[in-house]
Amino acid sequence: MIYQDQWVLVQNYQERPMDEIVNLFCALNKQIIHIITNTPNDRLSNLCDIGNNQQKSLEWLIKYYLEHMEHHINNQILI
């Protein structure tokens, strides 16, 4: 589902100033929070294509993302 090694390579984050990366991370996550909080409950069962002929509900995708962020925070990957 997540091709993070390729994503990091293509984005060339290692060459960007840390403050730019942190600002980008904060802005993107604020937008994600806005989207999540404004998603009607009746839409949470909508299916999302996550690649490899797999579909998951929007609710699953939101929970997965939040767990993924917790993992990074708990392992001090993002701070």
N, C-alpha and C positions, 0 to 999 in steps of 0.2 A: 504494500500500500504506500509506504513512504520510501522514496528513493533519496534518502538524505545525503548520502555521500556524493551522488551525482549533482544534487541540488546545490550543495556547498561548493563543489568544484566549479560549476557553471556560474554561480553568483560571485565567486572570487571574494568571499567575505574576509579572508585572511589579509587582503590588501586594503581593506577599508578601515578608517579610524573607528575605534571602539565606540565612541560617542554616537557615531552615525548608526552603527548596528543596534545599539541600545534604543535610540530614538525610533528606529524603524520597528523594532520588536514591540515597543510600547504602543506606537500608533496602530500597528496591525492588530494587536491584541485588544486595544480599546474598541476597534471596529468590530472585531469578533464578539466581544462582550455585548456591544450594542445590538448586533444581529441576533445573538442568542436570547437576550432579554425581550426582544420585540418579535420573536417567533411565536405565532399562535400555537397553543397546545394541539389543536387538531391537525397541524402540519408535521408534528414530530414523528408520525408514522410513515411519512413520505419516504420512498426509497431513493437512495443516492448510489450512483455508480462509482465504486471505489477502485475500479480497474480489475484486470484478470477475471472478467466475467463475474464479478462479485457485486452484490448489492446489499447495503445495510440501511437501516432506518436513519433518519436525521437525528433522532434521539440517541441512537447508538454512536453516531459520528460525533455528536456534541460531547457525550460522556467520554469517548475515546480521547478526544482532544484535551479535555480537562485532566484526565488521568495522565496523559502524555506530558502536559505542562507540569503537573505535580511531580512527576518523575524527575524532570529536569531541575526543578526547584529543590527537591529533596536531595538530589545528588550534586547540588551547587554547580550545575552546568550553565545556568543562565545568570547566576549572580556572582 
